[in-house]
Amino acid sequence: MKRSLLTVMIFGAWLNLSASAPPSSPSVQVNQAMQNGEADKALAMLGTLPPPEAHLMHCRIDLMLEKWDEASSECEQAVKLDAQNSNAHLWLGRALGERASRASFLSAYSLGKRVRAEFEEAVQLNSQNADALTDLGEFYYDAPSVVGGGIDKAKNIADQLEKLDRGRGIELRARIEQVQKHYDAAEAEYKRAIASAAHPAYQWGVLASFYMNRERWDDMETAIQNVLKAEEHDSKAAVALYDAASLLTRTKRNPELAIKLLTTYLTSSQKSEQAPAFIAHWRLARLLEERGDHVGAERERSSALALAHDFKPAQAHKH
């Protein structure tokens, strides 16, 4: 699961759930806690859900907490209990993918084949699952042929995805061009995705990530400034703020802007499990510490642990 760093936006799971469940249902309450980054609260409510859904939600929370082995175990249980659930296979593939990215060569080979199988099953069960198509397309262009990867396969998925979600389909095409080192074509596609997107802030963030990989630092910061501008009229911009702050932190550029982005994200009402609030608090703590604001840093670490007491990076720095 690569949000580029895992940077594929996952709106589908929440949108589908909200459309099918009453506002006060246990499913909606658990999901809302998860989107808000309230991992402890969400875990405490899992007993209110049917077993297949409880295991799937537990898997997703474990992924937020970076507990890769536990996440794959929970998703395996969800698949066993509801084998026709496209999203259960999707999330199992993501959990296995996280394990594969950290495994030895032989283990990664075995896990990689399982990741492909789960993503393919998710698409087979629901060909309209845009999240599953996105992840399968990313697997195909990124994985070696020995585990089932292939550029032509990825291009076929991009064709399918573009019919469902034009912006994401174009973005997938851009990533395929980028992995082939067709950088001018990739940049053009990323810009086309911005023009086609209903929520351009995220696509500006994707373009900023492309510029980071090309070491085009000024262009990266300009794209990030466009994330901020888009945020003013884009109701789905919150995750893009989080991702943009991550780019600045990784490249050690403009820490004050990174602090602003994370602070804005944390005050947003559109937080997401794809950008866990407790991780945002922890990252903000590190930036404040570097600035010499030890009181502010401790406050943010405490906020992180209040949401997810078992988040080990924050635990390691607890005074």
Helices and strands as residue ranges (DSSP letters): H 12-20, H 26-35, H 39-44, G 46-48, H 51-64, H 68-81, H 86-100, H 105-125, H 130-142, G 145-147, H 151-164, H 166-179, H 183-196, H 200-213, H 217-231, H 238-250, H 255-266, H 277-291, H 294-307, H 312-316
